[in-house]
Amino acid sequence: MNLYIKTEDGQIKNHPAYEDNLIQAFGSVPSHWEPFIRVVRPNLIYQVFVKDKPTYQKVNGVWTDVWDLRDMTAEEKAAKQQEVIDEFNDRPQASNWSAWTLDEATNTMIPPIPRPEPDQAKLDAGIKTFWCGADSNWKDTPVRPEGNYKFDFFAWQWVAFE
């Protein structure tokens, strides 16, 4: 669906409207309404929003959302990375993943060996592939029993819980 924004003397008025709504209200898109492109709020890694909401600006002749961002300081970046590491290490049985490291580009923890592609036949049989810290590799689990079970990575078996 196309969006338009009302303009007056080169300045915007109010918020964007859908083309269908304008046609329904006016019979066509009035000449003082100009095209608008919605820009989804970006998912930031090492930047922060200066403002929580975008501003409407004309970019390359088209009105659009513009998100005001700034790069994180070195201290903010280090704190964000440490937060990811701490959360990762605070999980139950976290030592199973002790070989994983922080990928600074994505600010996520990654295994030393990429996860293999899922095997649909194994998935259909109830077999999952998890990281095995004892072997420092990916390993297939036994079939999960019916009921409430969680996986014990040290015993490499499903354990009942309530």
Backbone torsions as a table, in degrees:
resi	resn	phi	psi	omega
1	MET	NA	131.6	179.8
2	ASN	-80.2	143.7	177.0
3	LEU	-112.6	150.0	175.5
4	TYR	-136.8	153.5	177.1
5	ILE	-127.7	139.5	-178.3
6	LYS	-72.5	135.2	178.2
7	THR	-126.6	153.3	177.1
8	GLU	-146.6	119.1	-178.0
9	ASP	55.1	39.9	177.9
10	GLY	77.5	3.5	179.0
11	GLN	-113.6	147.9	-179.4
12	ILE	-80.4	154.7	176.6
13	LYS	-130.4	126.7	176.4
14	ASN	66.0	-143.9	-174.1
15	HIS	-122.3	165.9	180.0
16	PRO	-61.1	154.2	176.9
17	ALA	-131.0	152.4	177.8
18	TYR	-73.6	142.5	179.5
19	GLU	-55.1	-43.8	-179.6
20	ASP	-58.8	-40.3	179.4
21	ASN	-66.3	-39.4	178.9
22	LEU	-65.8	-42.3	178.8
23	ILE	-64.3	-40.6	178.6
24	GLN	-64.5	-38.8	-177.8
25	ALA	-80.0	-38.5	-171.7
26	PHE	-117.1	-7.2	-177.9
27	GLY	89.6	-20.7	176.0
28	SER	-164.2	177.1	177.5
29	VAL	-82.3	116.5	-179.9
30	PRO	-59.7	151.3	-175.1
31	SER	-65.3	-23.2	-180.0
32	HIS	-89.2	10.1	171.8
33	TRP	-104.9	127.8	-176.6
34	GLU	-114.8	153.5	-179.5
35	PRO	-56.6	146.4	-179.9
36	PHE	-135.4	136.4	177.3
37	ILE	-114.1	122.8	179.0
38	ARG	-79.7	131.8	176.4
39	VAL	-114.6	118.9	-178.7
40	VAL	-64.4	145.3	178.5
41	ARG	-55.1	123.5	-176.9
42	PRO	-69.8	150.2	174.6
43	ASN	-91.6	109.5	-171.5
44	LEU	-93.5	146.9	173.7
45	ILE	-108.6	-64.0	-177.6
46	TYR	-119.1	35.0	173.5
47	GLN	-131.1	162.9	176.1
48	VAL	-132.6	153.2	177.7
49	PHE	-76.7	131.6	173.6
50	VAL	-76.7	-38.7	175.2
51	LYS	-125.2	150.0	-177.4
52	ASP	-76.6	-21.5	-178.0
53	LYS	-121.1	152.9	178.9
54	PRO	-76.9	162.5	170.1
55	THR	-105.3	157.0	176.9
56	TYR	-95.0	122.2	-179.5
57	GLN	-137.3	155.1	177.2
58	LYS	-90.5	119.0	-179.3
59	VAL	-123.5	122.4	-178.1
60	ASN	51.8	40.9	175.5
61	GLY	81.4	4.0	-178.9
62	VAL	-128.8	136.2	176.5
63	TRP	-71.5	142.1	-176.7
64	THR	-157.6	165.0	170.9
65	ASP	-74.3	135.0	174.6
66	VAL	-125.0	120.4	179.9
67	TRP	-92.5	125.2	-179.3
68	ASP	-86.1	113.4	-175.4
69	LEU	-123.5	159.6	169.6
70	ARG	-140.6	152.2	176.5
71	ASP	-70.6	146.8	175.6
72	MET	-68.4	151.3	171.6
73	THR	-72.7	165.6	178.0
74	ALA	-58.4	-37.8	-179.9
75	GLU	-67.9	-42.2	178.4
76	GLU	-63.8	-41.7	179.8
77	LYS	-63.5	-45.6	179.6
78	ALA	-63.2	-40.1	179.2
79	ALA	-65.5	-40.3	179.1
80	LYS	-65.6	-41.9	177.9
81	GLN	-63.3	-42.8	-179.7
82	GLN	-64.6	-36.2	177.9
83	GLU	-61.5	-42.9	178.3
84	VAL	-63.4	-44.7	179.4
85	ILE	-63.3	-44.8	-179.3
86	ASP	-63.4	-44.6	178.4
87	GLU	-62.3	-41.0	179.6
88	PHE	-62.4	-41.6	-177.3
89	ASN	-80.8	-11.5	179.9
90	ASP	-90.2	1.8	-179.4
91	ARG	-78.0	155.6	174.7
92	PRO	-58.8	141.8	178.4
93	GLN	58.1	31.8	-174.7
94	ALA	-59.2	-28.0	-178.2
95	SER	-64.1	-17.8	175.3
96	ASN	-59.9	-28.5	-176.1
97	TRP	-107.7	22.8	-175.0
98	SER	-62.9	-20.3	179.7
99	ALA	-81.6	-11.2	-179.7
100	TRP	-72.9	149.8	-178.3
101	THR	-129.8	163.4	178.6
102	LEU	-79.2	126.1	170.9
103	ASP	-87.9	106.6	-174.9
104	GLU	-63.9	-30.4	-178.5
105	ALA	-64.9	-36.6	-177.5
106	THR	-108.8	-8.6	-176.5
107	ASN	56.3	43.9	176.2
108	THR	-131.3	156.9	177.0
109	MET	-84.9	136.5	-177.5
110	ILE	-130.8	151.4	179.0
111	PRO	-79.1	158.4	177.9
112	PRO	-70.0	-19.1	178.3
113	ILE	-126.5	126.6	-179.4
114	PRO	-59.3	146.8	179.2
115	ARG	-65.8	135.1	177.9
116	PRO	-68.6	157.0	176.8
117	GLU	-61.7	141.1	179.7
118	PRO	-63.5	141.8	177.0
119	ASP	-101.3	111.9	-174.0
120	GLN	-60.5	-35.6	179.6
121	ALA	-63.4	-41.1	177.8
122	LYS	-66.5	-43.3	178.4
123	LEU	-60.1	-43.7	178.9
124	ASP	-62.3	-29.9	-179.9
125	ALA	-85.4	-1.6	179.3
126	GLY	86.7	15.3	178.9
127	ILE	-97.2	130.6	178.4
128	LYS	-113.9	157.0	177.5
129	THR	-110.1	119.4	-179.8
130	PHE	-123.1	162.7	174.2
131	TRP	-73.9	129.9	177.1
132	CYS	-109.7	105.9	-178.6
133	GLY	-63.8	-32.9	-179.8
134	ALA	-64.3	-33.8	179.6
135	ASP	-100.1	-7.3	-174.4
136	SER	49.7	50.1	-179.3
137	ASN	-162.2	171.9	175.0
138	TRP	-83.0	141.8	-174.6
139	LYS	-145.5	144.5	178.0
140	ASP	-79.0	141.0	177.5
141	THR	-85.5	162.9	166.8
142	PRO	-67.8	165.2	177.7
143	VAL	-63.2	136.0	-179.3
144	ARG	-73.2	129.0	177.5
145	PRO	-70.8	162.9	175.8
146	GLU	-69.8	146.4	177.2
147	GLY	107.3	-163.8	-177.5
148	ASN	-90.1	104.7	180.0
149	TYR	-134.0	146.5	169.8
150	LYS	-125.2	158.8	-175.2
151	PHE	-91.7	130.2	175.2
152	ASP	-96.7	109.9	-174.8
153	PHE	-72.6	-21.0	179.7
154	PHE	-83.5	-39.4	177.3
155	ALA	-85.0	-13.5	-176.5
156	TRP	52.5	54.6	177.8
157	GLN	-155.8	162.9	176.1
158	TRP	-81.7	135.8	-177.5
159	VAL	-122.5	130.4	179.6
160	ALA	-67.6	145.5	173.9
161	PHE	-146.7	160.7	179.5
162	GLU	-120.8	NA	NA
